Amino acid sequence: MNKKSNTSILVLIITYIITRIIYKVTGFNYSFSEGILNVKLLIDLGLWIIISVLINTILNKILLKSKE
């Protein structure tokens, strides 16, 4: 596997862990039994996107610094 795929897997794992921590701290939970499209789904997706972009940016900066 190359560095790009390793980074993507690492971003996914770290994002999952951080979102689970946030969900436990805030008491947030979402299930599909509440319906497919509702506010909780949008919050869930928004949180995943924000955290994954932040983690991806941080890891890319760390990896770019290590290449120099």
All heavy atoms as TSV, in Angstrom:
chain	resi	resn	atom	element	x	y	z
A	1	MET	N	N	0.829	-1.178	0.000
A	1	MET	CA	C	0.000	0.000	0.000
A	1	MET	C	C	0.877	1.246	0.000
A	1	MET	O	O	1.913	1.275	0.634
A	1	MET	CB	C	-0.895	0.030	1.234
A	1	MET	CG	C	-1.882	-1.100	1.320
A	1	MET	SD	S	-2.888	-0.930	2.806
A	1	MET	CE	C	-4.421	-0.521	2.036
A	2	ASN	N	N	0.428	2.264	-0.694
A	2	ASN	CA	C	1.205	3.492	-0.730
A	2	ASN	C	C	0.795	4.415	0.415
A	2	ASN	O	O	-0.114	4.121	1.178
A	2	ASN	CB	C	1.035	4.197	-2.083
A	2	ASN	CG	C	-0.411	4.530	-2.387
A	2	ASN	OD1	O	-1.243	4.522	-1.498
A	2	ASN	ND2	N	-0.691	4.815	-3.627
A	3	LYS	N	N	1.493	5.549	0.524
A	3	LYS	CA	C	1.252	6.462	1.636
A	3	LYS	C	C	-0.139	7.072	1.587
A	3	LYS	O	O	-0.748	7.329	2.608
A	3	LYS	CB	C	2.294	7.583	1.628
A	3	LYS	CG	C	3.535	7.253	2.368
A	3	LYS	CD	C	4.397	8.478	2.513
A	3	LYS	CE	C	5.600	8.159	3.354
A	3	LYS	NZ	N	6.474	9.292	3.524
A	4	LYS	N	N	-0.657	7.320	0.374
A	4	LYS	CA	C	-1.970	7.952	0.237
A	4	LYS	C	C	-3.068	7.043	0.791
A	4	LYS	O	O	-3.954	7.504	1.503
A	4	LYS	CB	C	-2.223	8.273	-1.243
A	4	LYS	CG	C	-3.473	9.053	-1.483
A	4	LYS	CD	C	-3.344	10.456	-0.946
A	4	LYS	CE	C	-4.558	11.263	-1.348
A	4	LYS	NZ	N	-4.555	12.562	-0.749
A	5	SER	N	N	-3.023	5.759	0.482
A	5	SER	CA	C	-4.048	4.852	0.996
A	5	SER	C	C	-3.881	4.620	2.497
A	5	SER	O	O	-4.870	4.481	3.226
A	5	SER	CB	C	-4.029	3.526	0.236
A	5	SER	OG	O	-2.828	2.843	0.454
A	6	ASN	N	N	-2.640	4.599	2.965
A	6	ASN	CA	C	-2.411	4.471	4.404
A	6	ASN	C	C	-2.958	5.680	5.151
A	6	ASN	O	O	-3.540	5.537	6.222
A	6	ASN	CB	C	-0.919	4.317	4.706
A	6	ASN	CG	C	-0.398	2.955	4.325
A	6	ASN	OD1	O	-1.156	2.013	4.143
A	6	ASN	ND2	N	0.903	2.863	4.179
A	7	THR	N	N	-2.764	6.859	4.569
A	7	THR	CA	C	-3.278	8.077	5.180
A	7	THR	C	C	-4.799	8.062	5.210
A	7	THR	O	O	-5.413	8.446	6.205
A	7	THR	CB	C	-2.775	9.318	4.412
A	7	THR	OG1	O	-1.349	9.309	4.372
A	7	THR	CG2	C	-3.246	10.595	5.068
A	8	SER	N	N	-5.430	7.607	4.136
A	8	SER	CA	C	-6.898	7.560	4.082
A	8	SER	C	C	-7.464	6.616	5.136
A	8	SER	O	O	-8.458	6.947	5.790
A	8	SER	CB	C	-7.355	7.104	2.697
A	8	SER	OG	O	-6.941	8.003	1.714
A	9	ILE	N	N	-6.836	5.482	5.308
A	9	ILE	CA	C	-7.286	4.523	6.323
A	9	ILE	C	C	-7.087	5.109	7.715
A	9	ILE	O	O	-7.965	5.000	8.576
A	9	ILE	CB	C	-6.535	3.183	6.164
A	9	ILE	CG1	C	-6.951	2.516	4.860
A	9	ILE	CG2	C	-6.802	2.267	7.347
A	9	ILE	CD1	C	-6.108	1.330	4.480
A	10	LEU	N	N	-5.955	5.756	7.932
A	10	LEU	CA	C	-5.675	6.374	9.229
A	10	LEU	C	C	-6.657	7.498	9.531
A	10	LEU	O	O	-7.141	7.620	10.657
A	10	LEU	CB	C	-4.238	6.889	9.259
A	10	LEU	CG	C	-3.683	7.331	10.595
A	10	LEU	CD1	C	-3.764	6.210	11.614
A	10	LEU	CD2	C	-2.253	7.798	10.436
A	11	VAL	N	N	-7.003	8.308	8.526
A	11	VAL	CA	C	-7.982	9.382	8.697
A	11	VAL	C	C	-9.331	8.792	9.085
A	11	VAL	O	O	-10.006	9.296	9.989
A	11	VAL	CB	C	-8.104	10.238	7.415
A	11	VAL	CG1	C	-9.340	11.130	7.455
A	11	VAL	CG2	C	-6.865	11.080	7.200
A	12	LEU	N	N	-9.735	7.735	8.429
A	12	LEU	CA	C	-11.015	7.096	8.726
A	12	LEU	C	C	-11.056	6.562	10.160
A	12	LEU	O	O	-12.033	6.781	10.892
A	12	LEU	CB	C	-11.279	5.964	7.739
A	12	LEU	CG	C	-12.605	5.237	7.899
A	12	LEU	CD1	C	-13.757	6.173	7.568
A	12	LEU	CD2	C	-12.642	4.022	7.018
A	13	ILE	N	N	-10.004	5.912	10.589
A	13	ILE	CA	C	-9.949	5.340	11.935
A	13	ILE	C	C	-9.946	6.430	12.999
A	13	ILE	O	O	-10.695	6.363	13.977
A	13	ILE	CB	C	-8.714	4.421	12.085
A	13	ILE	CG1	C	-8.888	3.178	11.210
A	13	ILE	CG2	C	-8.491	4.035	13.546
A	13	ILE	CD1	C	-7.647	2.341	11.082
A	14	ILE	N	N	-9.119	7.463	12.809
A	14	ILE	CA	C	-9.049	8.547	13.789
A	14	ILE	C	C	-10.370	9.309	13.844
A	14	ILE	O	O	-10.843	9.668	14.924
A	14	ILE	CB	C	-7.864	9.488	13.469
A	14	ILE	CG1	C	-6.545	8.749	13.692
A	14	ILE	CG2	C	-7.924	10.744	14.331
A	14	ILE	CD1	C	-5.321	9.515	13.236
A	15	THR	N	N	-10.982	9.545	12.679
A	15	THR	CA	C	-12.271	10.231	12.635
A	15	THR	C	C	-13.326	9.436	13.380
A	15	THR	O	O	-14.114	9.996	14.150
A	15	THR	CB	C	-12.721	10.461	11.175
A	15	THR	OG1	O	-11.742	11.251	10.505
A	15	THR	CG2	C	-14.050	11.167	11.113
A	16	TYR	N	N	-13.357	8.129	13.194
A	16	TYR	CA	C	-14.310	7.281	13.899
A	16	TYR	C	C	-14.127	7.382	15.408
A	16	TYR	O	O	-15.094	7.543	16.154
A	16	TYR	CB	C	-14.169	5.826	13.437
A	16	TYR	CG	C	-15.093	4.895	14.166
A	16	TYR	CD1	C	-16.425	4.807	13.808
A	16	TYR	CD2	C	-14.639	4.117	15.223
A	16	TYR	CE1	C	-17.295	3.960	14.491
A	16	TYR	CE2	C	-15.492	3.270	15.904
A	16	TYR	CZ	C	-16.818	3.190	15.530
A	16	TYR	OH	O	-17.671	2.370	16.207
A	17	ILE	N	N	-12.894	7.313	15.862
A	17	ILE	CA	C	-12.610	7.358	17.295
A	17	ILE	C	C	-13.022	8.708	17.884
A	17	ILE	O	O	-13.671	8.763	18.934
A	17	ILE	CB	C	-11.113	7.069	17.565
A	17	ILE	CG1	C	-10.808	5.604	17.220
A	17	ILE	CG2	C	-10.742	7.387	19.006
A	17	ILE	CD1	C	-9.339	5.283	17.196
A	18	ILE	N	N	-12.677	9.795	17.206
A	18	ILE	CA	C	-13.005	11.129	17.718
A	18	ILE	C	C	-14.511	11.355	17.740
A	18	ILE	O	O	-15.047	11.895	18.710
A	18	ILE	CB	C	-12.281	12.217	16.898
A	18	ILE	CG1	C	-10.779	12.153	17.173
A	18	ILE	CG2	C	-12.830	13.605	17.235
A	18	ILE	CD1	C	-9.956	13.075	16.315
A	19	THR	N	N	-15.214	10.925	16.682
A	19	THR	CA	C	-16.666	11.116	16.677
A	19	THR	C	C	-17.330	10.293	17.777
A	19	THR	O	O	-18.282	10.754	18.405
A	19	THR	CB	C	-17.300	10.763	15.319
A	19	THR	OG1	O	-16.938	9.444	14.927
A	19	THR	CG2	C	-16.891	11.754	14.257
A	20	ARG	N	N	-16.850	9.081	18.028
A	20	ARG	CA	C	-17.415	8.267	19.106
A	20	ARG	C	C	-17.189	8.936	20.461
A	20	ARG	O	O	-18.069	8.916	21.326
A	20	ARG	CB	C	-16.801	6.863	19.122
A	20	ARG	CG	C	-17.202	6.016	17.960
A	20	ARG	CD	C	-18.674	5.690	18.035
A	20	ARG	NE	N	-19.210	5.773	16.679
A	20	ARG	CZ	C	-20.480	5.935	16.361
A	20	ARG	NH1	N	-21.383	6.035	17.291
A	20	ARG	NH2	N	-20.867	6.017	15.115
A	21	ILE	N	N	-16.023	9.532	20.663
A	21	ILE	CA	C	-15.746	10.243	21.910
A	21	ILE	C	C	-16.695	11.426	22.067
A	21	ILE	O	O	-17.270	11.640	23.136
A	21	ILE	CB	C	-14.269	10.701	21.969
A	21	ILE	CG1	C	-13.349	9.487	22.102
A	21	ILE	CG2	C	-14.041	11.687	23.113
A	21	ILE	CD1	C	-11.884	9.788	21.935
A	22	ILE	N	N	-16.877	12.185	20.993
A	22	ILE	CA	C	-17.784	13.337	21.035
A	22	ILE	C	C	-19.210	12.876	21.309
A	22	ILE	O	O	-19.936	13.498	22.090
A	22	ILE	CB	C	-17.684	14.155	19.733
A	22	ILE	CG1	C	-16.338	14.856	19.665
A	22	ILE	CG2	C	-18.822	15.176	19.636
A	22	ILE	CD1	C	-16.057	15.543	18.346
A	23	TYR	N	N	-19.627	11.794	20.675
A	23	TYR	CA	C	-20.984	11.278	20.900
A	23	TYR	C	C	-21.185	10.848	22.353
A	23	TYR	O	O	-22.248	11.061	22.925
A	23	TYR	CB	C	-21.283	10.100	19.979
A	23	TYR	CG	C	-21.360	10.438	18.514
A	23	TYR	CD1	C	-21.287	9.437	17.567
A	23	TYR	CD2	C	-21.508	11.741	18.072
A	23	TYR	CE1	C	-21.356	9.724	16.215
A	23	TYR	CE2	C	-21.578	12.042	16.731
A	23	TYR	CZ	C	-21.506	11.037	15.806
A	23	TYR	OH	O	-21.573	11.324	14.466
A	24	LYS	N	N	-20.181	10.221	22.943
A	24	LYS	CA	C	-20.294	9.783	24.345
A	24	LYS	C	C	-20.342	10.978	25.291
A	24	LYS	O	O	-21.104	10.988	26.246
A	24	LYS	CB	C	-19.111	8.883	24.735
A	24	LYS	CG	C	-19.098	7.562	24.032
A	24	LYS	CD	C	-20.181	6.672	24.541
A	24	LYS	CE	C	-20.064	5.321	23.868
A	24	LYS	NZ	N	-21.205	4.489	24.056
A	25	VAL	N	N	-19.514	11.989	25.020
A	25	VAL	CA	C	-19.464	13.169	25.882
A	25	VAL	C	C	-20.767	13.959	25.812
A	25	VAL	O	O	-21.281	14.427	26.824
A	25	VAL	CB	C	-18.254	14.066	25.505
A	25	VAL	CG1	C	-18.322	15.418	26.193
A	25	VAL	CG2	C	-16.953	13.362	25.847
A	26	THR	N	N	-21.317	14.109	24.601
A	26	THR	CA	C	-22.521	14.923	24.428
A	26	THR	C	C	-23.811	14.130	24.571
A	26	THR	O	O	-24.888	14.711	24.662
A	26	THR	CB	C	-22.524	15.588	23.042
A	26	THR	OG1	O	-22.533	14.576	22.025
A	26	THR	CG2	C	-21.341	16.499	22.875
A	27	GLY	N	N	-23.733	12.813	24.558
A	27	GLY	CA	C	-24.929	11.990	24.642
A	27	GLY	C	C	-25.691	11.909	23.322
A	27	GLY	O	O	-26.849	11.510	23.289
A	28	PHE	N	N	-25.041	12.277	22.235
A	28	PHE	CA	C	-25.681	12.263	20.921
A	28	PHE	C	C	-25.752	10.837	20.385
A	28	PHE	O	O	-24.815	10.063	20.502
A	28	PHE	CB	C	-24.868	13.121	19.940
A	28	PHE	CG	C	-25.444	13.183	18.552
A	28	PHE	CD1	C	-26.476	14.042	18.271
A	28	PHE	CD2	C	-24.940	12.383	17.531
A	28	PHE	CE1	C	-27.007	14.120	16.998
A	28	PHE	CE2	C	-25.462	12.448	16.267
A	28	PHE	CZ	C	-26.499	13.319	15.990
A	29	ASN	N	N	-26.905	10.485	19.825
A	29	ASN	CA	C	-27.018	9.197	19.145
A	29	ASN	C	C	-27.965	9.341	17.967
A	29	ASN	O	O	-28.861	10.185	17.970
A	29	ASN	CB	C	-27.474	8.092	20.090
A	29	ASN	CG	C	-28.863	8.350	20.649
A	29	ASN	OD1	O	-29.434	9.409	20.468
A	29	ASN	ND2	N	-29.383	7.379	21.351
A	30	TYR	N	N	-27.746	8.550	16.961
A	30	TYR	CA	C	-28.571	8.588	15.760
A	30	TYR	C	C	-28.829	7.163	15.324
A	30	TYR	O	O	-27.932	6.331	15.303
A	30	TYR	CB	C	-27.867	9.346	14.640
A	30	TYR	CG	C	-28.629	9.282	13.344
A	30	TYR	CD1	C	-29.766	10.044	13.153
A	30	TYR	CD2	C	-28.233	8.426	12.322
A	30	TYR	CE1	C	-30.485	9.974	11.982
A	30	TYR	CE2	C	-28.941	8.348	11.147
A	30	TYR	CZ	C	-30.057	9.125	10.978
A	30	TYR	OH	O	-30.783	9.055	9.824
A	31	SER	N	N	-30.070	6.882	14.988
A	31	SER	CA	C	-30.388	5.575	14.431
A	31	SER	C	C	-31.294	5.773	13.229
A	31	SER	O	O	-32.031	6.761	13.130
A	31	SER	CB	C	-31.067	4.687	15.471
A	31	SER	OG	O	-32.342	5.197	15.776
A	32	PHE	N	N	-31.237	4.844	12.310
A	32	PHE	CA	C	-32.032	4.948	11.097
A	32	PHE	C	C	-33.516	4.700	11.357
A	32	PHE	O	O	-34.346	4.957	10.505
A	32	PHE	CB	C	-31.515	3.986	10.025
A	32	PHE	CG	C	-30.215	4.445	9.436
A	32	PHE	CD1	C	-29.032	3.802	9.746
A	32	PHE	CD2	C	-30.179	5.517	8.570
A	32	PHE	CE1	C	-27.840	4.220	9.206
A	32	PHE	CE2	C	-28.991	5.951	8.027
A	32	PHE	CZ	C	-27.814	5.306	8.344
A	33	SER	N	N	-33.863	4.238	12.539
A	33	SER	CA	C	-35.279	4.040	12.858
A	33	SER	C	C	-36.009	5.374	13.020
A	33	SER	O	O	-37.229	5.425	12.951
A	33	SER	CB	C	-35.428	3.208	14.126
A	33	SER	OG	O	-34.913	3.900	15.234
A	34	GLU	N	N	-35.251	6.448	13.220
A	34	GLU	CA	C	-35.844	7.777	13.339
A	34	GLU	C	C	-36.189	8.379	11.980
A	34	GLU	O	O	-36.769	9.445	11.911
A	34	GLU	CB	C	-34.880	8.704	14.080
A	34	GLU	CG	C	-34.586	8.253	15.486
A	34	GLU	CD	C	-33.502	9.083	16.142
A	34	GLU	OE1	O	-33.042	10.064	15.539
A	34	GLU	OE2	O	-33.123	8.743	17.267
A	35	GLY	N	N	-35.801	7.711	10.929
A	35	GLY	CA	C	-36.053	8.218	9.585
A	35	GLY	C	C	-34.746	8.431	8.843
A	35	GLY	O	O	-33.691	8.543	9.447
A	36	ILE	N	N	-34.855	8.475	7.554
A	36	ILE	CA	C	-33.654	8.595	6.737
A	36	ILE	C	C	-33.092	10.018	6.751
A	36	ILE	O	O	-31.915	10.223	6.949
A	36	ILE	CB	C	-33.948	8.160	5.282
A	36	ILE	CG1	C	-34.340	6.700	5.234
A	36	ILE	CG2	C	-32.762	8.421	4.383
A	36	ILE	CD1	C	-33.248	5.741	5.624
A	37	LEU	N	N	-33.937	11.008	6.542
A	37	LEU	CA	C	-33.447	12.382	6.455
A	37	LEU	C	C	-34.046	13.221	7.579
A	37	LEU	O	O	-35.232	13.531	7.586
A	37	LEU	CB	C	-33.824	12.985	5.100
A	37	LEU	CG	C	-33.247	14.368	4.815
A	37	LEU	CD1	C	-31.726	14.338	4.884
A	37	LEU	CD2	C	-33.693	14.875	3.468
A	38	ASN	N	N	-33.221	13.545	8.553
A	38	ASN	CA	C	-33.646	14.425	9.634
A	38	ASN	C	C	-32.449	15.225	10.127
A	38	ASN	O	O	-31.335	15.088	9.627
A	38	ASN	CB	C	-34.329	13.650	10.766
A	38	ASN	CG	C	-33.435	12.634	11.401
A	38	ASN	OD1	O	-32.232	12.792	11.399
A	38	ASN	ND2	N	-34.001	11.593	11.962
A	39	VAL	N	N	-32.677	16.055	11.114
A	39	VAL	CA	C	-31.639	16.960	11.602
A	39	VAL	C	C	-30.467	16.184	12.214
A	39	VAL	O	O	-29.307	16.564	12.033
A	39	VAL	CB	C	-32.242	17.938	12.635
A	39	VAL	CG1	C	-31.178	18.817	13.251
A	39	VAL	CG2	C	-33.320	18.793	11.997
A	40	LYS	N	N	-30.747	15.108	12.913
A	40	LYS	CA	C	-29.663	14.331	13.532
A	40	LYS	C	C	-28.725	13.734	12.491
A	40	LYS	O	O	-27.515	13.665	12.709
A	40	LYS	CB	C	-30.230	13.226	14.421
A	40	LYS	CG	C	-30.784	13.742	15.728
A	40	LYS	CD	C	-31.166	12.586	16.618
A	40	LYS	CE	C	-31.575	13.053	17.981
A	40	LYS	NZ	N	-31.874	11.946	18.882
A	41	LEU	N	N	-29.270	13.317	11.356
A	41	LEU	CA	C	-28.423	12.798	10.279
A	41	LEU	C	C	-27.519	13.894	9.749
A	41	LEU	O	O	-26.327	13.664	9.515
A	41	LEU	CB	C	-29.271	12.225	9.144
A	41	LEU	CG	C	-28.494	11.788	7.904
A	41	LEU	CD1	C	-27.613	10.595	8.228
A	41	LEU	CD2	C	-29.424	11.463	6.765
A	42	LEU	N	N	-28.046	15.081	9.571
A	42	LEU	CA	C	-27.234	16.197	9.078
A	42	LEU	C	C	-26.135	16.568	10.075
A	42	LEU	O	O	-25.004	16.855	9.680
A	42	LEU	CB	C	-28.121	17.394	8.776
A	42	LEU	CG	C	-29.158	17.187	7.672
A	42	LEU	CD1	C	-30.027	18.416	7.544
A	42	LEU	CD2	C	-28.493	16.843	6.361
A	43	ILE	N	N	-26.455	16.527	11.361
A	43	ILE	CA	C	-25.438	16.784	12.390
A	43	ILE	C	C	-24.356	15.702	12.341
A	43	ILE	O	O	-23.158	16.001	12.406
A	43	ILE	CB	C	-26.087	16.851	13.784
A	43	ILE	CG1	C	-26.973	18.083	13.890
A	43	ILE	CG2	C	-25.035	16.844	14.890
A	43	ILE	CD1	C	-27.829	18.118	15.134
A	44	ASP	N	N	-24.762	14.460	12.218
A	44	ASP	CA	C	-23.832	13.333	12.156
A	44	ASP	C	C	-22.899	13.456	10.951
A	44	ASP	O	O	-21.679	13.357	11.081
A	44	ASP	CB	C	-24.613	12.029	12.100
A	44	ASP	CG	C	-23.728	10.808	12.196
A	44	ASP	OD1	O	-22.754	10.849	12.968
A	44	ASP	OD2	O	-24.037	9.810	11.522
A	45	LEU	N	N	-23.458	13.705	9.794
A	45	LEU	CA	C	-22.644	13.836	8.579
A	45	LEU	C	C	-21.735	15.060	8.643
A	45	LEU	O	O	-20.568	15.002	8.232
A	45	LEU	CB	C	-23.539	13.907	7.344
A	45	LEU	CG	C	-24.280	12.632	6.981
A	45	LEU	CD1	C	-25.206	12.887	5.802
A	45	LEU	CD2	C	-23.303	11.511	6.663
A	46	GLY	N	N	-22.271	16.158	9.168
A	46	GLY	CA	C	-21.461	17.370	9.296
A	46	GLY	C	C	-20.276	17.168	10.214
A	46	GLY	O	O	-19.155	17.602	9.914
A	47	LEU	N	N	-20.498	16.493	11.325
A	47	LEU	CA	C	-19.413	16.210	12.257
A	47	LEU	C	C	-18.349	15.321	11.620
A	47	LEU	O	O	-17.149	15.579	11.743
A	47	LEU	CB	C	-19.968	15.557	13.519
A	47	LEU	CG	C	-18.988	15.306	14.650
A	47	LEU	CD1	C	-18.437	16.623	15.168
A	47	LEU	CD2	C	-19.664	14.545	15.767
A	48	TRP	N	N	-18.781	14.275	10.906
A	48	TRP	CA	C	-17.841	13.392	10.221
A	48	TRP	C	C	-17.005	14.162	9.200
A	48	TRP	O	O	-15.793	13.972	9.114
A	48	TRP	CB	C	-18.582	12.251	9.522
A	48	TRP	CG	C	-18.741	11.052	10.369
A	48	TRP	CD1	C	-19.745	10.801	11.244
A	48	TRP	CD2	C	-17.850	9.933	10.447
A	48	TRP	NE1	N	-19.541	9.578	11.849
A	48	TRP	CE2	C	-18.385	9.023	11.377
A	48	TRP	CE3	C	-16.660	9.612	9.803
A	48	TRP	CZ2	C	-17.758	7.834	11.680
A	48	TRP	CZ3	C	-16.044	8.412	10.115
A	48	TRP	CH2	C	-16.591	7.542	11.045
A	49	ILE	N	N	-17.660	15.016	8.427
A	49	ILE	CA	C	-16.946	15.758	7.385
A	49	ILE	C	C	-15.943	16.726	7.999
A	49	ILE	O	O	-14.776	16.782	7.573
A	49	ILE	CB	C	-17.947	16.497	6.474
A	49	ILE	CG1	C	-18.728	15.490	5.639
A	49	ILE	CG2	C	-17.239	17.509	5.581
A	49	ILE	CD1	C	-19.913	16.073	4.899
A	50	ILE	N	N	-16.366	17.482	9.003
A	50	ILE	CA	C	-15.472	18.459	9.633
A	50	ILE	C	C	-14.258	17.778	10.249
A	50	ILE	O	O	-13.118	18.193	10.043
A	50	ILE	CB	C	-16.238	19.283	10.690
A	50	ILE	CG1	C	-17.242	20.206	9.999
A	50	ILE	CG2	C	-15.286	20.087	11.564
A	50	ILE	CD1	C	-18.233	20.854	10.940
A	51	ILE	N	N	-14.487	16.714	10.992
A	51	ILE	CA	C	-13.373	16.036	11.662
A	51	ILE	C	C	-12.445	15.373	10.647
A	51	ILE	O	O	-11.221	15.446	10.776
A	51	ILE	CB	C	-13.905	15.026	12.694
A	51	ILE	CG1	C	-14.542	15.775	13.852
A	51	ILE	CG2	C	-12.781	14.123	13.209
A	51	ILE	CD1	C	-15.220	14.900	14.857
A	52	SER	N	N	-12.996	14.735	9.621
A	52	SER	CA	C	-12.133	14.065	8.642
A	52	SER	C	C	-11.293	15.067	7.847
A	52	SER	O	O	-10.129	14.790	7.551
A	52	SER	CB	C	-12.959	13.180	7.704
A	52	SER	OG	O	-13.844	13.960	6.941
A	53	VAL	N	N	-11.855	16.229	7.530
A	53	VAL	CA	C	-11.068	17.251	6.824
A	53	VAL	C	C	-9.942	17.763	7.722
A	53	VAL	O	O	-8.797	17.921	7.266
A	53	VAL	CB	C	-11.983	18.405	6.348
A	53	VAL	CG1	C	-11.175	19.601	5.895
A	53	VAL	CG2	C	-12.893	17.936	5.224
A	54	LEU	N	N	-10.252	18.016	8.996
A	54	LEU	CA	C	-9.213	18.472	9.921
A	54	LEU	C	C	-8.107	17.439	10.099
A	54	LEU	O	O	-6.916	17.779	10.048
A	54	LEU	CB	C	-9.842	18.805	11.275
A	54	LEU	CG	C	-10.668	20.080	11.349
A	54	LEU	CD1	C	-11.365	20.189	12.702
A	54	LEU	CD2	C	-9.797	21.284	11.125
A	55	ILE	N	N	-8.479	16.198	10.309
A	55	ILE	CA	C	-7.485	15.138	10.497
A	55	ILE	C	C	-6.658	14.952	9.231
A	55	ILE	O	O	-5.431	14.797	9.289
A	55	ILE	CB	C	-8.163	13.813	10.903
A	55	ILE	CG1	C	-8.866	13.957	12.250
A	55	ILE	CG2	C	-7.175	12.661	10.929
A	55	ILE	CD1	C	-7.943	14.293	13.399
A	56	ASN	N	N	-7.310	14.975	8.076
A	56	ASN	CA	C	-6.596	14.826	6.804
A	56	ASN	C	C	-5.593	15.961	6.611
A	56	ASN	O	O	-4.451	15.724	6.209
A	56	ASN	CB	C	-7.593	14.786	5.646
A	56	ASN	CG	C	-6.962	14.343	4.364
A	56	ASN	OD1	O	-5.952	13.665	4.364
A	56	ASN	ND2	N	-7.568	14.723	3.260
A	57	THR	N	N	-5.992	17.185	6.912
A	57	THR	CA	C	-5.088	18.326	6.783
A	57	THR	C	C	-3.901	18.197	7.727
A	57	THR	O	O	-2.754	18.423	7.335
A	57	THR	CB	C	-5.859	19.632	7.075
A	57	THR	OG1	O	-6.972	19.723	6.188
A	57	THR	CG2	C	-4.975	20.849	6.899
A	58	ILE	N	N	-4.172	17.830	8.965
A	58	ILE	CA	C	-3.096	17.684	9.953
A	58	ILE	C	C	-2.122	16.589	9.533
A	58	ILE	O	O	-0.903	16.776	9.576
A	58	ILE	CB	C	-3.684	17.398	11.348
A	58	ILE	CG1	C	-4.399	18.638	11.870
A	58	ILE	CG2	C	-2.604	16.943	12.324
A	58	ILE	CD1	C	-5.246	18.403	13.099
A	59	LEU	N	N	-2.646	15.439	9.123
A	59	LEU	CA	C	-1.756	14.338	8.724
A	59	LEU	C	C	-0.955	14.689	7.477
A	59	LEU	O	O	0.227	14.342	7.381
A	59	LEU	CB	C	-2.564	13.068	8.496
A	59	LEU	CG	C	-3.087	12.379	9.746
A	59	LEU	CD1	C	-3.893	11.145	9.374
A	59	LEU	CD2	C	-1.947	11.988	10.664
A	60	ASN	N	N	-1.573	15.366	6.524
A	60	ASN	CA	C	-0.833	15.767	5.326
A	60	ASN	C	C	0.288	16.730	5.664
A	60	ASN	O	O	1.381	16.641	5.107
A	60	ASN	CB	C	-1.769	16.381	4.289
A	60	ASN	CG	C	-2.571	15.339	3.564
A	60	ASN	OD1	O	-2.173	14.185	3.469
A	60	ASN	ND2	N	-3.717	15.740	3.051
A	61	LYS	N	N	0.055	17.668	6.583
A	61	LYS	CA	C	1.111	18.593	6.990
A	61	LYS	C	C	2.230	17.868	7.711
A	61	LYS	O	O	3.401	18.167	7.525
A	61	LYS	CB	C	0.534	19.705	7.859
A	61	LYS	CG	C	-0.280	20.691	7.070
A	61	LYS	CD	C	-0.698	21.859	7.889
A	61	LYS	CE	C	-1.499	22.794	6.991
A	61	LYS	NZ	N	-1.557	24.136	7.485
A	62	ILE	N	N	1.876	16.907	8.542
A	62	ILE	CA	C	2.899	16.130	9.254
A	62	ILE	C	C	3.721	15.316	8.264
A	62	ILE	O	O	4.945	15.262	8.339
A	62	ILE	CB	C	2.248	15.211	10.310
A	62	ILE	CG1	C	1.705	16.049	11.455
A	62	ILE	CG2	C	3.249	14.189	10.832
A	62	ILE	CD1	C	0.877	15.262	12.439
A	63	LEU	N	N	3.044	14.659	7.309
A	63	LEU	CA	C	3.756	13.845	6.333
A	63	LEU	C	C	4.593	14.688	5.387
A	63	LEU	O	O	5.678	14.271	4.974
A	63	LEU	CB	C	2.767	12.982	5.537
A	63	LEU	CG	C	2.068	11.891	6.325
A	63	LEU	CD1	C	1.034	11.184	5.457
A	63	LEU	CD2	C	3.084	10.889	6.856
A	64	LEU	N	N	4.119	15.881	5.025
A	64	LEU	CA	C	4.902	16.758	4.164
A	64	LEU	C	C	6.148	17.251	4.880
A	64	LEU	O	O	7.212	17.366	4.271
A	64	LEU	CB	C	4.061	17.947	3.692
A	64	LEU	CG	C	2.992	17.646	2.657
A	64	LEU	CD1	C	2.177	18.906	2.356
A	64	LEU	CD2	C	3.605	17.111	1.373
A	65	LYS	N	N	6.044	17.536	6.174
A	65	LYS	CA	C	7.206	17.968	6.938
A	65	LYS	C	C	8.214	16.839	7.065
A	65	LYS	O	O	9.422	17.065	7.048
A	65	LYS	CB	C	6.810	18.453	8.324
A	65	LYS	CG	C	6.211	19.824	8.324
A	65	LYS	CD	C	5.965	20.294	9.728
A	65	LYS	CE	C	5.385	21.682	9.720
A	65	LYS	NZ	N	5.124	22.176	11.073
A	66	SER	N	N	7.751	15.617	7.186
A	66	SER	CA	C	8.663	14.483	7.331
A	66	SER	C	C	9.378	14.175	6.023
A	66	SER	O	O	10.452	13.584	6.041
A	66	SER	CB	C	7.928	13.254	7.841
A	66	SER	OG	O	7.010	12.783	6.873
A	67	LYS	N	N	8.806	14.573	4.885
A	67	LYS	CA	C	9.458	14.336	3.593
A	67	LYS	C	C	10.624	15.303	3.361
A	67	LYS	O	O	11.568	14.978	2.676
A	67	LYS	CB	C	8.442	14.495	2.460
A	67	LYS	CG	C	7.471	13.363	2.319
A	67	LYS	CD	C	6.450	13.731	1.298
A	67	LYS	CE	C	6.512	12.824	0.109
A	67	LYS	NZ	N	5.450	13.109	-0.866
A	68	GLU	N	N	10.549	16.503	3.940
A	68	GLU	CA	C	11.580	17.518	3.718
A	68	GLU	C	C	12.818	17.275	4.471
A	68	GLU	O	O	13.270	16.553	5.073
A	68	GLU	CB	C	11.042	18.902	4.099
A	68	GLU	CG	C	9.939	19.349	3.205
A	68	GLU	CD	C	9.326	20.664	3.662
A	68	GLU	OE1	O	9.752	21.202	4.713
A	68	GLU	OE2	O	8.453	21.158	2.979
